[in-house]
Amino acid sequence: MARTTGSHGPTTAQLIKRVGLGLIFRHGYEAMSLRQLAAKAGLQAGSLYNHIATKQDLLFGLIEEHMQALLAALDTALAGIEAPRAALEAFIAFHVTYHIARKEEVFISYSELRSLEPKNYKVIVGLRGRYEERLIEILAAGKAQGVFAIADTRVAAYALLAMLTGVCTWFNPKGRLDEAAVLAIYRDMVLTGALSPKPQGLPARHAAAPTTLRERSKPQRSAKSRRL
């Protein structure tokens, strides 16, 4: 059904973006067409070009808008937080909740990155780099203060982002755990697990831990058998 003039619904541009996002999410960038988009949005095919010139423009606009909104929202979430641990906790909470709420935008920003033309790809990778650098800065500050145990902050940041972003691929709001419970699990895994400072010394029984597969596979005698 064609949209009526003077409708109080979303503007035509917003409608095109929303419908286009859904089509790319469900069918993929290569499979969807502008004719399909026009029909789904209730527009004449010719009028669609008053708002977007090409399918590439649509994809780039969707991903760029998502990345700009993500960066702006992150700035707000981290505003005024100086301590590295508190900043990391805020980053985790922000990233998980934002990505759960915007599953479609997140999905196409990763899966369709390959479909961007070189000049558009460069812009999006630059925006993603800015987001990644915020986490790297938090981790680097925590490492410098002895708050986090990290061998390489950049590798740690990429690993954390991969883990945190993955939530939008499996989280079900009607599932066993709600969003708050999932967030708490992620937060505990990071803050009390992987990045928590390690003790300076290990107990003596760990000093000679096996270092080769051959050593690890040797059968261990029990304490009782060693006394016999």
Secondary structure, DSSP 4 states (H G I P E B T S, - for coil): -PPPTT-SSS-HHHHHHHHHHHHHHHH-TTT--HHHHHHHHT--HHHHTTT-SSHHHHHHHHHHHHHHHHHHHHHHHHTT--SHHHHHHHHHHHHHHHHHHTHHHHHHHHHTGGGS-HHHHHHHHHHHHHHHHHHHHHHHHHHHTTSS--S-HHHHHHHHHHHHHTHHHH--TTSSS-HHHHHHHHHHHIIIIITSPPPSS--GGGTT---SHHHHHSPPPPHHHHH-
